[in-house]
């Protein structure tokens, strides 16, 4: 059976709405999930990731891992790996970041996933954030896997 991507679209008119969307989506995360966060600089990828992490952990400070490349946080059911791949020079550098363990044993939030090239798993949740105005964002989430689509439908996103 061939699976096709389903796209869920949301308009967020403030950072608070973007945070609330990320919190709802965090509730369907399961061990082994990866969320590929696409968008230009300043689109809201870090806002989304920060809200996702804070909703599942006790972390108060969730800095963008721009210089460390990865930050980890302990949630109740899994570890969350927050990657920022912006500074990678080649696709192969991802193997130095322990990404295999993250993709199988935890939940991964990956900013600048295009830097992974062919190594980006096919069954990720692709989260594309497009700025439409000052704080107005279009958030499109696509996923191929039917069971993952059903998880998003269950929470009413």
C-alpha positions in Angstrom: 0.0 0.0 0.0 1.4 3.4 -1.0 1.1 6.1 1.5 0.7 9.7 0.5 1.4 12.9 2.4 -1.4 14.6 4.1 -0.9 18.3 4.9 -2.4 20.0 7.9 -2.5 23.8 7.6 -2.8 26.4 10.4 -2.6 30.1 10.6 -1.0 31.5 13.7 -1.5 35.3 14.3 0.9 35.6 17.2 3.9 33.9 18.8 1.5 32.7 21.5 -0.7 30.9 18.9 2.5 29.3 17.4 3.5 28.2 20.9 0.0 26.7 21.6 0.1 24.8 18.3 3.5 23.4 19.2 2.3 22.3 22.6 -0.7 20.5 21.0 1.6 18.7 18.6 4.0 17.7 21.4 1.2 15.7 22.9 1.3 13.2 20.0 5.0 12.7 20.0 6.3 9.2 20.4 9.7 7.6 20.7 11.3 7.5 17.3 9.4 10.6 15.9 11.3 13.3 14.1 9.9 16.8 13.4 11.8 18.5 10.6 11.3 22.3 11.1 11.6 24.3 7.8 11.6 28.0 7.5 13.8 31.1 6.9 15.7 32.8 9.6 13.2 34.4 12.0 10.3 32.3 10.7 9.5 30.8 14.2 11.3 27.4 14.2 12.9 28.1 17.6 9.6 29.4 19.0 7.9 26.2 17.9 10.8 24.0 19.3 11.0 25.8 22.6 7.2 25.5 23.3 7.3 21.8 22.3 10.2 21.1 24.7 8.8 23.1 27.6 5.4 21.5 27.3 6.9 18.0 27.8 9.7 18.8 30.3 10.5 21.0 33.3 13.0 23.0 31.2 12.6 26.7 31.7 15.4 27.8 29.4 15.4 26.3 26.0 18.1 28.1 23.9 18.5 27.5 20.2 21.3 25.0 19.7 22.9 27.2 17.0 26.4 26.8 18.4 26.2 23.5 20.3 24.3 22.0 17.3 22.2 19.8 19.7 20.6 20.1 23.1 18.9 17.3 24.9 16.0 17.3 27.4 14.4 14.5 29.4 10.6 14.1 28.9 8.6 11.5 30.8 8.6 8.9 28.1 11.7 9.7 26.0 14.6 12.1 25.5 14.1 15.1 23.2 16.9 16.0 20.9 16.8 19.6 19.6 19.1 20.0 16.6 20.1 23.1 14.7 22.0 22.1 11.6 22.4 25.6 10.1 26.2 25.6 10.6 26.9 22.1 9.1 29.2 22.1 6.1 28.2 18.7 4.8 25.5 16.0 5.2 28.0 13.6 6.7 28.6 15.8 9.7 25.3 14.7 11.2 26.8 11.4 12.2 29.1 13.2 14.6 25.9 14.5 16.5 24.7 11.0 17.6 21.7 11.5 15.3 21.1 7.7 14.9 20.3 7.3 18.6 18.1 10.4 18.5 16.1 9.2 15.6 15.5 5.7 17.1 15.5 6.3 20.9 14.1 9.8 21.3 12.1 12.5 19.7 14.0 14.8 17.4 13.3 18.4 16.6 15.5 19.3 13.6 16.0 22.9 12.5 17.5 23.3 9.0 16.7 19.7 8.1 17.6 20.3 4.5 21.3 20.1 5.7 20.7 16.4 6.2 20.1 15.8 2.5 19.5 12.2 1.7 19.9 11.2 5.4 16.6 12.8 6.4 14.2 10.0 7.2 11.2 9.7 4.9 8.6 9.4 7.6 9.3 12.6 9.5 6.7 15.2 10.4 7.6 18.1 8.0 6.7 21.3 9.7 7.0 24.3 7.3 6.7 27.7 8.9 6.1 30.6 6.5 6.0 34.2 7.7 3.0 36.1 6.2 3.3 39.3 8.3 5.0 40.6 11.5 3.7 37.8 13.8 1.4 36.1 11.3 2.6 32.6 10.3 1.4 29.8 8.1 2.3 26.5 9.6 2.0 23.4 7.3 2.6 20.0 8.7 2.9 17.1 6.3 3.5 13.4 7.1 3.3 10.3 4.9 2.7 7.7 7.5 -1.0 7.0 8.0 -0.7 6.3 11.8 1.1 9.6 12.3 -1.6 11.4 10.3 -4.2 9.8 12.6 -2.3 11.1 15.7 -2.6 14.6 14.4 -6.3 14.2 13.6 -7.0 12.8 17.1 -5.8 16.0 18.8 -7.8 18.1 16.4 -5.0 19.9 14.7 
